Amino acid sequence: MGTIRMKKTVMALGVIFFALLLFSSEALPWRSQGPNVKIMTQNMYAGASLGLVVALGGAPESVDLTLAEIEASDIPRRADLIAAKIAGNRPDMVALQEVALWRTGPTPDNATKVLYDQLKLLLRALARHGTSYELVAVNMLTDLALPGSNGTLRYTDRDALLVRSDLRRPAFHISNTHTHIFDAALDFQGLLVVQGWISADVHVGNSCFRLVTTHLQSPVPGVPEATEMQVAQATELVQVLQNVTVPVVLCGDFNSDAESGNGPDATPSVALIEAAGCADTWQIANPGDPGYTWPLFLDDQLPPPDFFAPSDPFERIDLFFSRDIRVITAKEVLAPAPSGTVPPYGSDHAGVIATFRP
C-alpha cells in the first residue's frame, strides 16, 4: 500500500508540475525569449520646408528668405533639445528623418561649405548628454542647389539609423544593413524630390527581427502627383516586406494620417500598409488615443523674421507598424524649448518611442 501511495504522490506531483509549466508557457510565452528592445523615431525638422522657394517660384529672394528662416530655427539648439530627450530615454536604436545637411557656396557646383550638419550636431550633443550613439546607416536623398542673391544654398536630405554605443555582441548586434531609394520620385517644378528606406536585422539574444525606417513623400496641396508618389512608395515598401520571413518593425515619418483626419496628410498609405498585415503599434499600446504628432508649430510664415507660428498637432504621421512581434509600450516624446523661445520645440514633429519583445 505504501508503494501505491508513493506512486500516486509522484504522479500527482508530476501532473501539478506539468500544469504549472503549461500555464506559465501559455500565459507568458515571451519569458524564454530575448529582452525588450526600445526604438525611437524622430523627424528632426530641417529648419525650413522650402515652401517659400516653391511659393515664390524659386526666385533668388525666396532662397534668401529660406536661409534666414533656417538660421532663425537655431538648428544647433534644436539638436541639443532632441539629444537631451534621447539621452533621457536611452532607446536602443533611433531612426531619424529629415536630417538635413545645409551647405553654401558661390555656385551650385561649388556649394560645399557646411553651414549646418544636423547629424553631426546631434551625435555631438548626445555625447555631451552622456549617451553615445553610433551610426548604423545614412541614406542620402534629395539634393538641391538653390541660387540666391549672394550665392547658392544647397540642401541635402538624409535619413539615418543610430544604435546605442554600449550595445554589443552576443546580447545585441545588427546585420544585413541596406539603404534604398524608392523608384517613385516627385519632379516638382524642376526640383527632383526623392525618398527611401533603411533596413537592418536586429539580433537580440537568440531572436531576430527586421527593422525598417522610411520617410514617405509629403503631399502638396493642389499637386495630386505628390500623393500618387507617396502611395507608390508605400506600395513598393509593402512588396519588399512581403518577402521578409522574420518579424518586422516598420517606423518613420509616413506623411499619412493614421487617424484618418481631413488634414493635408489624409492619404491611403497607412491603410495600404495595414492591409498588408502590419499593425498600427500605437493603437495596440494606446487604443482610442489619437496620439497626434504633427505639427507642433508652423513654418514658412511671412513676413520675416516671424517665420514660425504656434500650432496644436492634429495629425499622427510619425508611426510604428509591427508584424509577428509583441508590442509592450508606445509613447510620444516632446522636446520643448524654454518659454518664449521660437521655434518652441526641437522639431515640428513629436518623437515616438515603441518597446517590443522579440
C-alpha positions as CSV (number, residue, x, y, z in Angstrom):
1,M,0.0,0.0,0.0
2,G,2.9,2.4,0.8
3,T,4.3,1.8,-2.6
4,I,1.0,2.5,-4.3
5,R,0.6,5.7,-2.3
6,M,4.1,6.7,-3.2
7,K,3.4,6.2,-6.9
8,K,0.2,8.2,-6.7
9,T,2.0,11.0,-5.0
10,V,4.8,11.1,-7.6
11,M,2.1,11.1,-10.3
12,A,0.2,13.9,-8.7
13,L,3.3,16.0,-8.3
14,G,4.1,15.3,-12.0
15,V,0.6,16.5,-13.0
16,I,0.9,19.6,-10.9
17,F,4.4,20.4,-12.3
18,F,3.2,19.9,-15.9
19,A,0.2,22.1,-15.3
20,L,2.3,24.9,-13.9
21,L,4.7,24.6,-16.8
22,L,1.8,24.6,-19.3
23,F,0.2,27.6,-17.6
24,S,3.5,29.6,-17.5
25,S,4.3,28.9,-21.1
26,E,0.9,29.9,-22.3
27,A,0.4,33.0,-20.1
28,L,4.0,34.3,-20.5
29,P,5.3,32.9,-23.9
30,W,7.9,35.7,-24.1
31,R,9.8,34.9,-20.9
32,S,12.1,32.4,-22.6
33,Q,12.9,34.9,-25.4
34,G,15.0,38.0,-25.6
35,P,14.8,41.2,-23.6
36,N,12.8,44.2,-24.6
37,V,14.0,46.4,-27.4
38,K,13.3,50.2,-27.3
39,I,13.2,52.1,-30.6
40,M,12.7,55.8,-31.3
41,T,11.6,57.5,-34.5
42,Q,12.2,61.3,-34.8
43,N,11.8,63.7,-37.7
44,M,14.5,66.4,-36.8
45,Y,12.9,69.2,-39.0
46,A,15.4,70.7,-41.4
47,G,14.7,74.3,-40.4
48,A,12.6,75.2,-43.4
49,S,10.3,73.2,-45.7
50,L,11.2,75.0,-48.9
51,G,7.6,76.3,-49.1
52,L,8.9,79.8,-49.6
53,V,11.0,78.7,-52.6
54,V,8.0,77.0,-54.2
55,A,5.6,79.8,-53.4
56,L,7.9,82.5,-55.0
57,G,8.9,80.4,-58.0
58,G,12.5,79.8,-56.9
59,A,13.4,83.4,-57.2
60,P,16.7,84.4,-55.5
61,E,14.8,86.3,-52.9
62,S,12.9,83.2,-51.9
63,V,16.3,81.4,-51.3
64,D,17.5,84.4,-49.2
65,L,14.3,84.1,-47.1
66,T,14.8,80.4,-46.7
67,L,18.4,80.9,-45.5
68,A,17.1,83.5,-43.0
69,E,14.4,81.0,-41.8
70,I,17.0,78.2,-41.4
71,E,19.2,80.4,-39.2
72,A,16.2,81.6,-37.2
73,S,15.3,78.0,-36.5
74,D,18.5,77.6,-34.5
75,I,19.5,74.2,-35.6
76,P,22.3,73.6,-33.0
77,R,19.9,74.5,-30.1
78,R,17.2,72.2,-31.5
79,A,19.6,69.4,-32.0
80,D,20.6,69.7,-28.3
81,L,16.9,69.6,-27.2
82,I,16.3,66.4,-29.1
83,A,19.6,64.9,-27.9
84,A,18.6,65.6,-24.3
85,K,15.3,63.7,-24.8
86,I,17.1,60.8,-26.5
87,A,19.6,60.6,-23.7
88,G,16.9,60.7,-21.0
89,N,15.0,57.8,-22.6
90,R,18.0,55.8,-23.8
91,P,16.4,54.0,-26.7
92,D,18.4,51.1,-28.1
93,M,18.0,52.4,-31.6
94,V,17.0,55.8,-33.1
95,A,15.5,56.2,-36.6
96,L,15.9,59.8,-37.9
97,Q,14.2,61.6,-40.8
98,E,14.9,65.0,-42.3
99,V,18.5,65.0,-41.0
100,A,19.5,68.0,-43.2
101,L,22.9,68.9,-44.4
102,W,22.9,72.6,-45.4
103,R,25.8,73.9,-47.4
104,T,26.7,77.2,-49.2
105,G,29.0,78.3,-52.0
106,P,29.4,80.8,-54.8
107,T,27.8,78.5,-57.4
108,P,25.7,75.3,-57.5
109,D,28.8,73.3,-58.4
110,N,30.8,74.8,-55.5
111,A,28.3,74.8,-52.7
112,T,30.4,72.7,-50.4
113,K,30.9,74.9,-47.3
114,V,29.0,73.2,-44.4
115,L,26.5,75.6,-42.8
116,Y,24.7,73.0,-40.6
117,D,25.1,69.3,-40.4
118,Q,22.2,68.0,-38.3
119,L,23.6,64.5,-38.0
120,K,27.0,65.7,-36.6
121,L,25.4,68.2,-34.3
122,L,23.1,65.5,-32.9
123,L,25.8,62.9,-32.3
124,R,28.0,65.5,-30.6
125,A,25.1,66.7,-28.4
126,L,24.3,63.1,-27.4
127,A,27.9,62.6,-26.3
128,R,27.7,65.8,-24.2
129,H,24.5,64.4,-22.6
130,G,26.3,61.2,-21.6
131,T,24.7,58.7,-24.1
132,S,26.8,58.0,-27.2
133,Y,25.3,56.5,-30.3
134,E,26.9,55.1,-33.4
135,L,25.8,55.5,-37.0
136,V,24.3,52.2,-38.5
137,A,23.4,53.7,-41.8
138,V,22.6,57.0,-43.6
139,N,20.5,57.4,-46.7
140,M,21.3,60.3,-49.0
141,L,18.1,61.5,-50.5
142,T,17.0,64.8,-52.2
143,D,19.9,67.1,-53.1
144,L,19.1,70.6,-54.3
145,A,21.3,73.6,-55.1
146,L,19.3,76.8,-54.9
147,P,20.8,80.0,-56.3
148,G,20.2,83.1,-54.1
149,S,21.2,86.7,-54.3
150,N,24.6,86.2,-52.7
151,G,25.5,82.6,-53.7
152,T,24.0,79.2,-53.6
153,L,22.2,77.4,-50.8
154,R,22.5,73.6,-51.0
155,Y,20.0,71.3,-49.2
156,T,20.8,67.6,-48.8
157,D,18.1,65.5,-47.2
158,R,19.1,62.4,-45.3
159,D,17.6,59.6,-43.1
160,A,19.7,57.9,-40.6
161,L,19.7,54.9,-38.2
162,L,21.6,55.0,-34.9
163,V,22.4,52.4,-32.3
164,R,23.5,53.0,-28.7
165,S,27.3,52.6,-28.4
166,D,27.2,50.3,-25.4
167,L,25.2,47.5,-27.0
168,R,27.5,44.7,-28.0
169,R,27.5,41.0,-29.0
170,P,26.3,38.5,-28.1
171,A,23.4,40.2,-26.3
172,F,22.7,42.7,-29.2
173,H,24.0,43.2,-32.7
174,I,22.9,44.3,-36.2
175,S,23.5,42.7,-39.5
176,N,22.2,42.8,-43.1
177,T,22.0,46.6,-43.3
178,H,20.7,48.2,-46.5
179,T,19.8,51.6,-47.9
180,H,17.4,52.0,-50.8
181,I,15.9,54.9,-52.9
182,F,12.3,54.5,-53.9
183,D,11.6,54.1,-57.6
184,A,8.9,56.7,-57.4
185,A,10.2,60.2,-57.1
186,L,8.4,63.6,-57.5
187,D,9.6,66.0,-60.1
188,F,8.1,69.3,-58.8
189,Q,8.7,72.5,-60.7
190,G,12.0,71.1,-61.8
191,L,13.0,70.0,-58.3
192,L,13.5,66.3,-58.0
193,V,12.4,65.1,-54.6
194,V,13.4,61.5,-53.7
195,Q,12.8,59.4,-50.6
196,G,13.9,55.9,-49.5
197,W,14.2,53.4,-46.6
198,I,16.9,51.8,-44.4
199,S,16.6,48.2,-43.2
200,A,18.6,46.2,-40.7
201,D,18.3,42.8,-39.0
202,V,18.4,43.3,-35.2
203,H,19.6,40.3,-33.2
204,V,18.6,40.2,-29.5
205,G,19.8,37.1,-27.7
206,N,18.6,34.2,-29.9
207,S,15.8,36.3,-31.5
208,C,15.9,38.4,-34.7
209,F,13.6,40.9,-36.4
210,R,13.8,43.2,-39.4
211,L,13.8,47.0,-38.6
212,V,12.8,49.2,-41.5
213,T,12.7,53.0,-41.3
214,T,11.4,55.4,-44.0
215,H,10.2,58.9,-44.9
216,L,7.4,58.9,-47.5
217,Q,6.8,61.7,-49.9
218,S,4.8,64.6,-48.3
219,P,1.5,65.6,-50.0
220,V,1.5,69.0,-51.7
221,P,-1.9,70.9,-51.8
222,G,-3.1,71.1,-55.4
223,V,-0.4,68.6,-56.6
224,P,-2.1,65.2,-56.8
225,E,1.2,63.7,-58.2
226,A,2.8,64.1,-54.8
227,T,0.2,61.9,-53.2
228,E,0.5,59.4,-56.1
229,M,4.2,59.2,-55.4
230,Q,3.6,58.6,-51.7
231,V,1.2,55.7,-52.4
232,A,3.6,54.3,-55.0
233,Q,6.4,54.4,-52.4
234,A,4.2,52.7,-49.7
235,T,3.3,50.0,-52.3
236,E,7.0,49.4,-53.0
237,L,7.7,49.1,-49.3
238,V,4.8,46.6,-48.8
239,Q,6.1,44.5,-51.6
240,V,9.5,44.4,-50.0
241,L,8.2,43.4,-46.6
242,Q,6.1,40.6,-48.1
243,N,9.3,38.7,-48.7
244,V,10.6,39.1,-45.1
245,T,10.4,35.9,-43.1
246,V,11.3,37.2,-39.7
247,P,9.2,39.6,-37.5
248,V,9.1,43.2,-38.7
249,V,9.1,46.6,-37.2
250,L,8.5,49.5,-39.6
251,C,8.8,53.1,-38.4
252,G,9.3,56.7,-39.6
253,D,7.5,59.7,-40.9
254,F,4.9,58.4,-43.3
255,N,3.2,61.8,-44.1
256,S,-0.1,59.8,-43.9
257,D,-2.5,60.5,-41.1
258,A,-3.1,57.2,-39.2
259,E,-6.2,58.9,-37.5
260,S,-7.9,59.3,-40.9
261,G,-8.4,63.0,-40.5
262,N,-9.1,65.7,-43.1
263,G,-5.8,67.4,-42.9
264,P,-3.1,67.7,-45.6
265,D,-1.9,64.2,-44.9
266,A,-5.2,62.4,-45.5
267,T,-3.8,59.8,-47.8
268,P,-4.4,56.0,-48.2
269,S,-0.8,54.9,-47.4
270,V,-1.5,53.9,-43.8
271,A,-4.5,51.7,-44.8
272,L,-2.4,50.1,-47.5
273,I,0.3,49.1,-45.0
274,E,-2.2,47.8,-42.5
275,A,-3.9,45.8,-45.2
276,A,-0.6,44.1,-45.9
277,G,-0.6,42.7,-42.3
278,C,1.4,45.4,-40.4
279,A,-0.4,46.5,-37.3
280,D,-0.5,50.1,-36.1
281,T,1.7,49.8,-33.0
282,W,0.4,53.0,-31.3
283,Q,-3.2,51.7,-31.4
284,I,-2.2,48.4,-29.9
285,A,-0.5,50.1,-27.0
286,N,-2.8,53.1,-26.6
287,P,-6.3,52.1,-28.0
288,G,-8.5,55.1,-28.5
289,D,-5.7,57.7,-28.0
290,P,-5.2,59.7,-31.2
291,G,-1.6,60.5,-30.3
292,Y,-1.2,63.4,-32.7
293,T,2.5,64.1,-33.6
294,W,2.3,67.0,-36.1
295,P,2.5,70.0,-36.4
296,L,3.9,71.2,-33.1
297,F,4.5,74.6,-34.8
298,L,4.1,76.1,-38.3
299,D,6.9,77.3,-40.5
300,D,7.3,79.3,-43.7
301,Q,5.3,82.2,-42.2
302,L,5.7,85.7,-43.6
303,P,6.7,88.5,-43.1
304,P,10.1,87.8,-41.6
305,P,11.6,87.5,-39.1
306,D,8.4,85.7,-37.7
307,F,8.9,82.5,-39.8
308,F,7.2,80.3,-37.1
309,A,3.8,80.3,-35.5
310,P,2.3,78.2,-32.7
311,S,0.1,75.2,-33.6
312,D,-1.8,72.4,-31.9
313,P,-1.0,69.0,-33.6
314,F,-3.9,67.4,-35.4
315,E,-2.3,64.5,-37.3
316,R,-0.5,61.3,-36.4
317,I,2.1,60.7,-39.1
318,D,5.1,59.6,-37.1
319,L,4.3,55.9,-36.8
320,F,5.4,52.4,-35.9
321,F,3.9,49.3,-37.5
322,S,4.7,45.8,-36.4
323,R,4.2,42.2,-37.6
324,D,4.7,39.0,-35.6
325,I,6.4,40.8,-32.6
326,R,5.0,41.6,-29.2
327,V,4.2,45.2,-28.5
328,I,5.0,46.3,-25.0
329,T,4.6,50.1,-24.9
330,A,4.4,53.2,-27.2
331,K,4.8,56.8,-26.1
332,E,5.3,60.3,-27.5
333,V,8.4,62.3,-26.7
334,L,8.4,66.1,-26.9
335,A,11.4,68.3,-26.8
336,P,10.1,71.7,-25.6
337,A,12.3,74.8,-25.7
338,P,12.3,77.3,-22.8
339,S,9.3,79.5,-22.6
340,G,9.3,82.3,-25.2
341,T,11.8,80.5,-27.5
342,V,11.0,80.3,-31.2
343,P,10.5,77.7,-32.5
344,P,9.0,76.3,-29.3
345,Y,10.2,72.7,-29.8
346,G,13.2,70.8,-31.0
347,S,11.2,69.7,-34.1
348,D,7.8,70.3,-35.5
349,H,7.3,66.6,-35.1
350,A,6.9,64.7,-31.8
351,G,9.2,61.7,-31.4
352,V,7.7,58.3,-30.7
353,I,9.3,55.5,-28.7
354,A,8.0,52.0,-29.0
355,T,9.1,49.0,-27.0
356,F,9.0,45.4,-28.3
357,R,9.7,41.9,-27.1
358,P,11.2,39.8,-29.9
